[in-house]
Amino acid sequence: MDFVSIRIVTGDVACLVDFYERATGARATWATEDFAELRTAGATLAIAGTRTVPLFAPDSARPADNHSVITEFLVDDVDRVHQNLTGFVTDFVNEPTTMPWGNRSLLFRDPDGNLVNFFTPVTSAAVERYAR
């Protein structure tokens, strides 16, 4: 089994796609006005509108109601990324911080309030863990 994507359900697909395109530098591929994907080397971030929810099961997902999942992106230099996002991201949860597990991490919220973590491995163990 391979993990391939995470999907965010939102009330404003265009706004969230624009945010993630600007934050990541990845370009979205649109399938419909209610569904777009941002593909990276490791996985895909899918963004879907609320009109797609009934295709799975009515009321199975609610937009802007995530309180437990953090979407994470491996970046080359989290401090540089933080500088680039300053003035664009409006809700930083923390500044770049070196975590006990060896990643330098920047946590912020997207326009729907979802947590996003950009991180760079900085200890030798963390660098080895993410070596490609």
DSSP file with accessible surface (Angstrom, degrees, kcal/mol):
  #  RESIDUE AA STRUCTURE BP1 BP2  ACC     N-H-->O    O-->H-N    N-H-->O    O-->H-N    TCO  KAPPA ALPHA  PHI   PSI    X-CA   Y-CA   Z-CA
    1    1 A M              0   0  231      0, 0.0     2,-0.4     0, 0.0     0, 0.0   0.000 360.0 360.0 360.0 140.1    0.0    0.0    0.0
    2    2 A D        -     0   0  139      0, 0.0     2,-0.5     0, 0.0     0, 0.0  -0.974 360.0-130.2-122.4 134.9    1.2    3.5   -0.8
    3    3 A F        +     0   0  152     -2,-0.4     3,-0.1     1,-0.2     0, 0.0  -0.714  36.3 164.8 -77.3 128.0    0.0    6.8    0.7
    4    4 A V        -     0   0   94     -2,-0.5    40,-2.4     1,-0.3     2,-0.3   0.690  47.4  -3.5-120.5 -28.4   -0.7    9.1   -2.2
    5    5 A S  E     -a   44   0A  42     38,-0.2     2,-0.4    40,-0.1    -1,-0.3  -0.997  39.8-142.8-160.9 165.3   -2.8   12.0   -1.1
    6    6 A I  E     -a   45   0A  53     38,-1.8    40,-3.2    -2,-0.3     2,-0.5  -0.972  24.7-148.1-127.8 144.6   -4.7   14.0    1.5
    7    7 A R  E     -a   46   0A 105     -2,-0.4     2,-0.5    38,-0.2    40,-0.2  -0.959   4.4-159.0-119.0 132.8   -7.8   15.9    0.6
    8    8 A I  E     -a   47   0A  14     38,-2.7    40,-2.8    -2,-0.5     2,-0.5  -0.937  10.9-148.8-107.1 126.6   -9.0   19.1    2.1
    9    9 A V  E     +a   48   0A  26     -2,-0.5    55,-0.7    38,-0.2     2,-0.3  -0.830  27.7 172.3 -93.7 131.5  -12.7   19.9    1.8
   10   10 A T  E     -a   49   0A   1     38,-2.6    40,-1.0    -2,-0.5     3,-0.3  -0.947  45.4-134.2-139.4 157.4  -13.4   23.6    1.6
   11   11 A G  S    S+     0   0   61     -2,-0.3     2,-0.3     1,-0.2    38,-0.1   0.562 106.2  41.5 -83.5 -10.8  -16.2   26.1    1.0
   12   12 A D     >  +     0   0   88      1,-0.1     4,-2.1    36,-0.1    -1,-0.2  -0.722  62.8 174.8-141.2  86.1  -13.9   28.1   -1.3
   13   13 A V  H  > S+     0   0   11     -2,-0.3     4,-3.0    -3,-0.3     5,-0.3   0.919  81.1  52.6 -59.5 -47.5  -11.8   25.9   -3.6
   14   14 A A  H  > S+     0   0   61      1,-0.2     4,-2.4     2,-0.2    -1,-0.2   0.909 109.9  48.7 -59.2 -42.3  -10.3   28.8   -5.6
   15   15 A C  H  > S+     0   0   52      2,-0.2     4,-2.3     1,-0.2    -1,-0.2   0.938 114.6  44.0 -63.8 -46.2   -9.1   30.6   -2.4
   16   16 A L  H  X S+     0   0    0     -4,-2.1     4,-2.6     2,-0.2     5,-0.2   0.902 113.2  50.8 -70.5 -38.0   -7.5   27.5   -0.9
   17   17 A V  H  X S+     0   0    2     -4,-3.0     4,-2.7    -5,-0.2     5,-0.2   0.945 110.8  49.6 -62.0 -46.2   -5.9   26.5   -4.2
   18   18 A D  H  X S+     0   0   79     -4,-2.4     4,-2.5    -5,-0.3     5,-0.2   0.926 110.6  50.8 -58.5 -43.8   -4.4   30.0   -4.6
   19   19 A F  H  X S+     0   0   14     -4,-2.3     4,-2.8     1,-0.2    -2,-0.2   0.951 113.4  43.3 -59.2 -51.0   -3.1   29.8   -1.0
   20   20 A Y  H  X S+     0   0    0     -4,-2.6     4,-2.5     2,-0.2     6,-0.5   0.857 111.9  54.0 -69.7 -32.5   -1.4   26.5   -1.4
   21   21 A E  H  X S+     0   0   20     -4,-2.7     4,-2.3    -5,-0.2    -1,-0.2   0.949 114.3  41.8 -62.6 -45.9    0.0   27.4   -4.9
   22   22 A R  H  < S+     0   0  150     -4,-2.5    -2,-0.2    -5,-0.2    -1,-0.2   0.899 117.4  46.9 -68.2 -40.4    1.6   30.5   -3.4
   23   23 A A  H  < S+     0   0   11     -4,-2.8    -1,-0.2    -5,-0.2    -2,-0.2   0.883 126.5  26.3 -70.2 -38.1    2.8   28.8   -0.2
   24   24 A T  H  < S-     0   0   45     -4,-2.5    -2,-0.2    -5,-0.2    -3,-0.2   0.676  92.5-129.8 -99.9 -22.1    4.3   25.8   -1.9
   25   25 A G     <  +     0   0   64     -4,-2.3     2,-0.2    -5,-0.4    -4,-0.1   0.430  66.5 129.8  81.4  -2.3    5.2   27.1   -5.4
   26   26 A A        -     0   0   23     -6,-0.5     2,-0.4    -5,-0.1    -1,-0.3  -0.598  56.6-129.3 -83.3 147.2    3.4   24.0   -6.9
   27   27 A R        -     0   0  179     -2,-0.2    12,-0.6    12,-0.2     2,-0.2  -0.808  21.3-125.9 -97.5 138.7    0.8   24.6   -9.6
   28   28 A A  E     -B   38   0A  16     -2,-0.4     2,-0.5    10,-0.2    10,-0.2  -0.523   7.6-143.5 -82.7 147.8   -2.6   23.0   -9.3
   29   29 A T  E     -B   37   0A  84      8,-2.9     8,-2.3    -2,-0.2     2,-0.5  -0.967  19.9-146.6-107.5 121.8   -4.2   20.8  -11.9
   30   30 A W  E     +B   36   0A 112     -2,-0.5     6,-0.2     6,-0.2     3,-0.1  -0.782  24.8 174.5 -93.9 130.0   -7.9   21.4  -12.0
   31   31 A A  E    S-     0   0A  73      4,-2.5     2,-0.3    -2,-0.5    -1,-0.2   0.806  76.4 -17.2 -94.7 -42.3  -10.3   18.5  -12.8
   32   32 A T  E >  S-B   35   0A  78      3,-1.6     3,-1.6     0, 0.0    -1,-0.4  -0.895  79.4 -89.1-147.6 177.4  -13.5   20.6  -12.2
   33   33 A E  T 3  S+     0   0  143     -2,-0.3   -19,-0.2     1,-0.3   -20,-0.1   0.693 129.0  49.1 -67.7 -12.6  -14.4   23.8  -10.5
   34   34 A D  T 3  S+     0   0   32      1,-0.2    15,-2.6   -21,-0.1     2,-0.3   0.329 111.6  47.8-105.5   4.8  -14.8   21.7   -7.4
   35   35 A F  E <   +BC  32  48A  36     -3,-1.6    -4,-2.5    13,-0.2    -3,-1.6  -0.935  53.5 159.1-155.4 126.8  -11.6   19.7   -7.4
   36   36 A A  E     -BC  30  47A   0     11,-2.3    11,-3.0    -2,-0.3     2,-0.4  -0.967  19.9-148.7-141.2 157.3   -7.9   20.5   -7.9
   37   37 A E  E     -BC  29  46A  42     -8,-2.3    -8,-2.9    -2,-0.3     2,-0.6  -0.990   6.2-158.5-130.7 139.4   -4.7   18.7   -7.1
   38   38 A L  E     -BC  28  45A   4      7,-2.9     7,-2.9    -2,-0.4     2,-0.4  -0.975  23.5-156.6-111.4 114.6   -1.2   20.0   -6.2
   39   39 A R  E     + C   0  44A 153     -2,-0.6     2,-0.2   -12,-0.6     5,-0.2  -0.801  15.0 176.9 -99.9 133.7    1.3   17.3   -6.9
   40   40 A T        -     0   0   69      3,-2.5    -2,-0.0    -2,-0.4     0, 0.0  -0.713  48.0 -94.9-119.1 176.8    4.7   17.0   -5.2
   41   41 A A  S    S+     0   0   97     -2,-0.2     3,-0.1     1,-0.2    -2,-0.0   0.837 122.6  34.5 -62.6 -30.9    7.4   14.3   -5.5
   42   42 A G  S    S-     0   0   51      1,-0.2     2,-0.3     0, 0.0    -1,-0.2   0.774 126.9 -20.1 -99.0 -28.3    6.1   12.6   -2.4
   43   43 A A        -     0   0   28     -5,-0.0    -3,-2.5     2,-0.0     2,-0.4  -0.966  60.7-102.1-167.3 176.9    2.3   13.0   -2.4
   44   44 A T  E     -aC   5  39A  27    -40,-2.4   -38,-1.8    -2,-0.3     2,-0.7  -0.940  15.3-148.3-119.5 136.7   -0.6   15.0   -3.7
   45   45 A L  E     -aC   6  38A   6     -7,-2.9    -7,-2.9    -2,-0.4     2,-0.4  -0.931  21.1-163.9-100.8 112.9   -2.7   17.6   -1.9
   46   46 A A  E     -aC   7  37A   0    -40,-3.2   -38,-2.7    -2,-0.7     2,-0.5  -0.813   4.8-162.9 -97.4 140.4   -6.2   17.5   -3.2
   47   47 A I  E     +aC   8  36A   0    -11,-3.0   -11,-2.3    -2,-0.4     2,-0.4  -0.992  13.8 179.6-126.3 122.2   -8.6   20.3   -2.6
   48   48 A A  E     -aC   9  35A   0    -40,-2.8   -38,-2.6    -2,-0.5   -13,-0.2  -0.944  23.2-123.3-128.0 145.5  -12.3   19.7   -3.0
   49   49 A G  E >   -a   10   0A   2    -15,-2.6     3,-2.0    -2,-0.4     4,-0.4  -0.362  34.1-104.6 -80.1 164.4  -15.4   21.8   -2.7
   50   50 A T  G >  S+     0   0   63    -40,-1.0     3,-1.2     1,-0.3   -39,-0.1   0.759 114.9  71.7 -62.5 -23.9  -18.3   20.9   -0.4
   51   51 A R  G 3  S+     0   0  149      1,-0.3    -1,-0.3     2,-0.2     4,-0.2   0.686  92.3  59.2 -67.7 -13.9  -20.4   19.8   -3.4
   52   52 A T  G X> S+     0   0   14     -3,-2.0     3,-1.2   -18,-0.2     4,-0.5   0.684  84.6  81.2 -84.5 -18.4  -18.1   16.8   -3.7
   53   53 A V  H X> S+     0   0   10     -3,-1.2     3,-2.1    -4,-0.4     4,-1.9   0.917  84.1  56.6 -58.1 -46.9  -18.9   15.5   -0.2
   54   54 A P  H 34 S+     0   0   81      0, 0.0    -1,-0.3     0, 0.0    -2,-0.1   0.750  92.7  71.9 -61.2 -18.1  -22.3   13.8   -1.1
   55   55 A L  H <4 S+     0   0  144     -3,-1.2    -2,-0.2    -4,-0.2    -3,-0.1   0.810 111.1  30.3 -63.9 -28.0  -20.4   11.7   -3.7
   56   56 A F  H << S-     0   0  131     -3,-2.1    -1,-0.1    -4,-0.5    -3,-0.1   0.887 141.6 -43.7 -91.6 -58.8  -18.9    9.8   -0.7
   57   57 A A    ><  -     0   0   43     -4,-1.9     3,-1.9     4,-0.0     4,-0.2  -0.801  67.8 -89.6-172.2 135.2  -21.7   10.1    1.9
   58   58 A P  T 3  S+     0   0  101      0, 0.0    -5,-0.0     0, 0.0     0, 0.0  -0.210 109.9   0.7 -53.0 134.6  -23.9   13.1    2.9
   59   59 A D  T 3  S+     0   0  146      2,-0.1     3,-0.1     1,-0.1    -6,-0.0   0.689  88.9 131.8  60.7  23.7  -22.4   15.1    5.7
   60   60 A S  S <  S+     0   0   70     -3,-1.9     2,-0.3     1,-0.1    -1,-0.1   0.696  72.5  27.0 -79.4 -16.9  -19.3   12.9    5.9
   61   61 A A        -     0   0   39     -4,-0.2    -1,-0.1   -11,-0.1    -2,-0.1  -0.996  65.8-158.9-144.1 146.1  -16.9   15.9    5.8
   62   62 A R    >   -     0   0  169     -2,-0.3     3,-0.7   -53,-0.1   -53,-0.2  -0.992  23.7-120.9-125.2 134.0  -17.2   19.6    6.9
   63   63 A P  T 3  S+     0   0   48      0, 0.0   -53,-0.2     0, 0.0   -14,-0.0  -0.314  89.9  11.8 -71.3 153.4  -15.1   22.4    5.7
   64   64 A A  T 3  S+     0   0   60    -55,-0.7   -54,-0.1     1,-0.1   -56,-0.0   0.823  97.5 106.8  53.3  40.1  -12.9   24.5    8.1
   65   65 A D    <   +     0   0   60     -3,-0.7     2,-0.5     0, 0.0    -1,-0.1   0.069  36.5 129.5-135.0  24.4  -13.5   22.1   10.9
   66   66 A N        +     0   0   40     46,-0.3    49,-0.1     1,-0.1     0, 0.0  -0.715  14.7 157.8 -87.3 127.5  -10.1   20.3   11.3
   67   67 A H  S    S+     0   0  163     -2,-0.5    -1,-0.1    47,-0.1     3,-0.1   0.147  72.2  37.5-130.4  15.7   -8.7   20.2   14.8
   68   68 A S  S    S+     0   0  108      1,-0.1     2,-0.4    47,-0.0    -2,-0.1   0.548  90.4  82.1-142.4 -16.5   -6.3   17.2   14.6
   69   69 A V        -     0   0   64      2,-0.0    46,-0.7    47,-0.0     2,-0.5  -0.810  48.7-165.3-104.6 137.9   -4.5   16.9   11.3
   70   70 A I  E     -d  115   0B  74     -2,-0.4     2,-0.5    44,-0.1    46,-0.2  -0.985  14.5-144.3-117.9 122.0   -1.4   18.8   10.3
   71   71 A T  E     -d  116   0B  14     44,-2.3    46,-2.8    -2,-0.5     2,-0.4  -0.774  24.4-157.5 -85.6 127.2   -0.4   18.8    6.6
   72   72 A E  E     -d  117   0B 111     -2,-0.5     2,-0.4    44,-0.2    46,-0.2  -0.880  15.7-170.4-118.8 141.6    3.4   18.7    6.3
   73   73 A F  E     -d  118   0B  32     44,-2.7    46,-2.4    -2,-0.4     2,-0.5  -0.995  20.2-136.3-128.5 128.7    5.8   19.7    3.6
   74   74 A L  E     -d  119   0B  59     -2,-0.4     2,-0.3    44,-0.2    46,-0.2  -0.724  31.7-177.8 -80.9 124.3    9.5   19.0    3.5
   75   75 A V        -     0   0   25     44,-2.8     3,-0.3    -2,-0.5    -2,-0.0  -0.882  34.5-125.3-125.3 157.8   11.4   22.1    2.4
   76   76 A D  S    S+     0   0  151     -2,-0.3     2,-0.3     1,-0.3    -1,-0.1   0.852 100.8  11.9 -69.6 -37.6   15.1   22.8    1.8
   77   77 A D     >  -     0   0   65      1,-0.1     4,-2.4    42,-0.1    -1,-0.3  -0.762  60.9-173.0-148.3  94.5   15.4   25.8    4.1
   78   78 A V  H  > S+     0   0    2     -3,-0.3     4,-2.6    -2,-0.3     5,-0.2   0.836  87.5  56.1 -62.7 -31.9   12.5   26.5    6.5
   79   79 A D  H  > S+     0   0   60      2,-0.2     4,-2.0     1,-0.2    -1,-0.2   0.925 109.4  45.7 -67.5 -40.6   13.9   29.8    7.7
   80   80 A R  H  > S+     0   0  111     -3,-0.2     4,-2.3     2,-0.2    -2,-0.2   0.921 112.3  51.6 -66.1 -41.8   14.1   31.1    4.1
   81   81 A V  H  X S+     0   0   18     -4,-2.4     4,-2.2     1,-0.2    -2,-0.2   0.915 106.8  54.1 -61.4 -41.0   10.5   29.9    3.5
   82   82 A H  H  X S+     0   0   25     -4,-2.6     4,-1.6     1,-0.2    -1,-0.2   0.934 108.1  49.4 -58.7 -44.7    9.4   31.7    6.6
   83   83 A Q  H  < S+     0   0  137     -4,-2.0     3,-0.2     1,-0.2    -1,-0.2   0.917 111.7  49.2 -60.0 -42.0   10.8   34.9    5.3
   84   84 A N  H  < S+     0   0  109     -4,-2.3    -1,-0.2     1,-0.2    -2,-0.2   0.817 112.8  47.0 -68.0 -31.0    9.1   34.4    1.9
   85   85 A L  H >X S+     0   0    7     -4,-2.2     4,-2.7    -5,-0.2     3,-2.4   0.682  84.3 108.0 -84.8 -19.0    5.7   33.7    3.6
   86   86 A T  B 3< S+h   89   0C  82     -4,-1.6     4,-0.1     1,-0.3    -3,-0.0  -0.400  86.7  22.7 -62.3 128.9    5.9   36.6    6.0
   87   87 A G  T 34 S+     0   0   82      2,-0.6    -1,-0.3    -2,-0.1    -2,-0.1   0.142 124.6  57.5  96.7 -19.4    3.3   39.2    4.7
   88   88 A F  T <4 S+     0   0   37     -3,-2.4     2,-0.4     1,-0.2    -2,-0.2   0.791  94.2  61.9-104.7 -53.9    1.4   36.5    2.9
   89   89 A V  B  <  -h   86   0C   7     -4,-2.7    -2,-0.6     1,-0.1     3,-0.2  -0.614  63.1-170.2 -74.1 131.3    0.5   34.0    5.7
   90   90 A T  S    S+     0   0  140     -2,-0.4     2,-0.3    19,-0.3    -1,-0.1   0.568  70.9  50.9-100.8 -10.6   -1.7   35.8    8.2
   91   91 A D        +     0   0   70     18,-0.4    18,-2.3     0, 0.0     2,-0.5  -0.679  60.6 175.7-135.1  80.5   -1.7   33.1   11.0
   92   92 A F  B     -E  108   0B  48     -2,-0.3    16,-0.3    16,-0.2     3,-0.1  -0.730  11.8-168.6 -79.8 129.7    1.7   31.8   12.1
   93   93 A V  S    S-     0   0   68     14,-2.5     2,-0.3    -2,-0.5    15,-0.2   0.819  73.7  -3.0 -86.4 -36.9    1.3   29.4   15.0
   94   94 A N        -     0   0   39     13,-2.0    13,-0.4     3,-0.0    -1,-0.3  -0.983  69.8-117.6-148.7 159.2    5.1   29.4   15.6
   95   95 A E        -     0   0  106     -2,-0.3    12,-0.2     1,-0.2    10,-0.1  -0.414  68.4 -57.4 -80.7 169.0    8.3   30.8   14.2
   96   96 A P  S    S+     0   0   16      0, 0.0     2,-0.4     0, 0.0    10,-0.2  -0.303  71.1 177.5 -53.1 126.7   10.9   28.4   12.9
   97   97 A T  E     -F  105   0B  59      8,-2.1     8,-3.2    -3,-0.1     2,-0.6  -0.999  32.4-123.5-137.6 135.2   11.7   26.1   15.9
   98   98 A T  E     -F  104   0B  75     -2,-0.4     6,-0.3     6,-0.3     0, 0.0  -0.727  33.2-146.7 -82.9 121.4   14.0   23.1   16.2
   99   99 A M    >   -     0   0   41      4,-3.4     3,-2.3    -2,-0.6     4,-0.1  -0.482  23.5-109.2 -87.3 157.8   11.9   20.2   17.4
  100  100 A P  T 3  S+     0   0  126      0, 0.0    -1,-0.1     0, 0.0    -2,-0.0   0.751 117.1  60.2 -58.2 -23.5   13.2   17.4   19.7
  101  101 A W  T 3  S-     0   0  147      2,-0.1    22,-0.1    24,-0.0    -3,-0.0   0.376 123.8 -99.3 -90.0   5.2   13.1   15.0   16.8
  102  102 A G  S <  S+     0   0    2     -3,-2.3    20,-3.2     1,-0.3    21,-1.5   0.508  81.8 120.8  98.7   6.3   15.5   17.0   14.8
  103  103 A N  E     - G   0 121B   7     18,-0.3    -4,-3.4    19,-0.2     2,-0.6  -0.831  57.4-136.5-102.8 141.6   13.3   19.0   12.4
  104  104 A R  E     -FG  98 120B  64     16,-3.4    16,-2.4    -2,-0.4     2,-0.4  -0.874  38.1-163.9 -91.2 122.5   13.3   22.8   12.2
  105  105 A S  E     -FG  97 119B   6     -8,-3.2    -8,-2.1    -2,-0.6     2,-0.5  -0.879  27.4-167.5-124.4 142.0    9.6   23.5   11.9
  106  106 A L  E     - G   0 118B   0     12,-2.7    12,-2.4    -2,-0.4     2,-0.5  -0.986  16.4-166.3-125.6 116.7    7.3   26.3   10.9
  107  107 A L  E     + G   0 117B  30     -2,-0.5   -14,-2.5   -13,-0.4   -13,-2.0  -0.899  19.1 148.8-110.4 131.4    3.6   25.9   11.8
  108  108 A F  E     -EG  92 116B   0      8,-2.6     8,-3.2    -2,-0.5     2,-0.4  -0.914  39.0-109.3-149.0 172.7    0.9   28.1   10.4
  109  109 A R  E     - G   0 115B  83    -18,-2.3   -18,-0.4    -2,-0.3   -19,-0.3  -0.888  21.2-136.2-110.9 143.0   -2.8   28.0    9.4
  110  110 A D    >   -     0   0    6      4,-2.4     3,-2.4    -2,-0.4   -94,-0.1  -0.271  46.7 -84.6 -81.6 177.0   -4.3   28.1    5.9
  111  111 A P  T 3  S+     0   0   69      0, 0.0    -1,-0.1     0, 0.0   -95,-0.1   0.751 131.7  52.6 -59.8 -21.9   -7.4   30.3    5.2
  112  112 A D  T 3  S-     0   0   32      2,-0.1   -46,-0.3   -96,-0.0   -96,-0.0   0.418 122.1-105.7 -91.0   1.2   -9.7   27.5    6.5
  113  113 A G    <   +     0   0   27     -3,-2.4     2,-0.2     1,-0.3     0, 0.0   0.486  70.0 148.0  89.7   2.8   -7.8   27.2    9.7
  114  114 A N        -     0   0    9      1,-0.1    -4,-2.4    -5,-0.0    -1,-0.3  -0.496  51.1-114.3 -71.2 139.9   -6.1   23.9    8.9
  115  115 A L  E     -dG  70 109B  32    -46,-0.7   -44,-2.3    -6,-0.2     2,-0.4  -0.565  32.0-170.6 -77.3 136.9   -2.6   23.5   10.4
  116  116 A V  E     -dG  71 108B   0     -8,-3.2    -8,-2.6    -2,-0.3     2,-0.5  -0.993   4.6-162.6-128.5 133.7    0.3   23.4    7.9
  117  117 A N  E     -dG  72 107B   9    -46,-2.8   -44,-2.7    -2,-0.4     2,-0.5  -0.978   5.0-171.1-120.1 120.0    3.9   22.5    8.9
  118  118 A F  E     +dG  73 106B   4    -12,-2.4   -12,-2.7    -2,-0.5     2,-0.3  -0.946  23.9 175.8-101.3 131.3    6.9   23.3    6.7
  119  119 A F  E     -dG  74 105B   9    -46,-2.4   -44,-2.8    -2,-0.5   -14,-0.2  -0.969  28.1-159.9-142.4 155.1   10.0   21.6    8.0
  120  120 A T  E     - G   0 104B  19    -16,-2.4   -16,-3.4    -2,-0.3     2,-0.2  -0.998  28.6-124.0-129.4 124.9   13.7   21.0    7.3
  121  121 A P  E     + G   0 103B  20      0, 0.0   -18,-0.3     0, 0.0   -19,-0.1  -0.516  35.3 169.0 -66.0 133.8   15.6   18.2    8.9
  122  122 A V        +     0   0   71    -20,-3.2     2,-0.2    -2,-0.2   -19,-0.2   0.613  49.3  72.6-123.5 -23.2   18.6   19.6   10.7
  123  123 A T  S  > S-     0   0   60    -21,-1.5     4,-3.0     1,-0.1     5,-0.2  -0.605  87.6-114.0 -89.2 160.0   20.1   16.9   12.9
  124  124 A S  H  > S+     0   0  105      1,-0.2     4,-2.4    -2,-0.2     5,-0.2   0.899 117.5  51.6 -61.2 -38.2   22.0   14.0   11.3
  125  125 A A  H  > S+     0   0   56      2,-0.2     4,-2.0     1,-0.2    -1,-0.2   0.921 112.5  45.2 -64.7 -42.3   19.4   11.5   12.4
  126  126 A A  H  > S+     0   0    0      2,-0.2     4,-1.6     1,-0.2    -2,-0.2   0.913 111.9  51.6 -68.2 -41.4   16.6   13.6   10.9
  127  127 A V  H  < S+     0   0   77     -4,-3.0     4,-0.4     1,-0.2     3,-0.3   0.933 111.1  48.8 -60.1 -43.5   18.5   14.2    7.7
  128  128 A E  H >< S+     0   0  158     -4,-2.4     3,-1.0    -5,-0.2    -1,-0.2   0.895 106.5  57.0 -63.3 -39.0   19.1   10.5    7.4
  129  129 A R  H 3< S+     0   0  130     -4,-2.0    -1,-0.2     1,-0.2    -2,-0.2   0.848 115.4  36.2 -60.6 -35.8   15.4    9.8    8.0
  130  130 A Y  T 3< S+     0   0   83     -4,-1.6    -1,-0.2    -3,-0.3    -2,-0.2   0.314  83.2 134.4-104.7   9.9   14.3   12.0    5.0
  131  131 A A    <         0   0   74     -3,-1.0    -3,-0.1    -4,-0.4    -4,-0.0  -0.348 360.0 360.0 -60.9 135.6   17.2   11.2    2.7
  132  132 A R              0   0  217     -2,-0.0    -1,-0.1     0, 0.0    -2,-0.1  -0.828 360.0 360.0-111.7 360.0   15.9   10.5   -0.8
